Amino acid sequence: MAITASHAPAELAPPEPPRPRWSASEEASGLALISPTLLYAVSLLALPILIVFAYSFWSQDYLAIDRALTLENYRTALFEPMYQDLLGRSLVISLVVSLVTVAISYPIAWFISFHGGRHKNLWLFLITVPCWTSYLLRVMSWKVILGYQGVLNTGLMSAGITDQPIASLLYNSNAVVITLVHSWAAFAILPIFVSLEKIDRSLIEAARDLGDTRLMSFVRVVLPLSLPGIISALLIVMIPTVGDYVTPKLVGGKDGVMIATAIQAQFGKGANWPLGAALSVTTMIVVSAMAGLTVLALKLVVRKIR
């Protein structure tokens, strides 16, 4: 008797569909769509910086540029007492303006977020109204307010607080700080408001149910969760104010001169573009380091509070 074993043929798995080439994928299509714009934006940002960076290693003899590499411009920018003083003053003013602006902007953003109700958009609209006017006009208005015969001095004398105008209100670093704080306050309020709006209100209620007071729930819940907005506001204010040229020129006087004035002088009347480029690069590096340290210190403080 023959024994035959019948084996059923194994089922063949259906062949996998061929994978489309990467060039035909959605990622490639999206990249091809944004590439021209991305390259254009990067070129606008990177090329000027690269040109300034290259100039900083050259030297200038009257109107001729000597392209032999040298570090003399950086030695001057870092070790010349005048530029050290200007850069140090600029960093101090920028840091003070950033901290004061955030300290003023945070309560305003908190009030709009937690108590603005259905009028939040109206409040934000009113905050941005001053930005509709020219930056130069806003600076000039503070010159009128703080001037020797300005609005503030006139009001103080009318109220009997002073007998004569106060000459120290204008043309010093304090006037620069006041003007910059006013000019950048709206730009600090908006990112803080956005971070506060993202906070889940139930977390605050849970903290209150667990026994926290209003102050402690703010310190332990609201403040840490709004830290991204605070950091954004600090950077938005700090980085541009170091290089501000118009405000120190109009309201700073000799005591409010900042590093941007020296940079402009080298690119203008000084006719020393390599030194101006070295001052610019040095300022960018120092400001970036200061911004990073400020953000790190803020994170450490908030972590210690919690």
VENSUL-V87672 format. One record per helix or strand of 3 or more residues. SS is the DSSP state (H for helix, E for strand). FROM is the first residue (numbers start at 1). LEN is the number of residues. If there is no record, write none. Layout:
((SS	FROM	LEN) (SS	FROM	LEN))
This chain:
((H	22	3) (H	26	30) (E	59	3) (E	64	3) (H	72	8) (H	81	35) (H	117	16) (H	135	12) (H	151	8) (H	167	3) (H	173	25) (H	201	9) (H	214	12) (H	227	16) (H	246	7) (H	254	3) (H	259	9) (H	273	33))
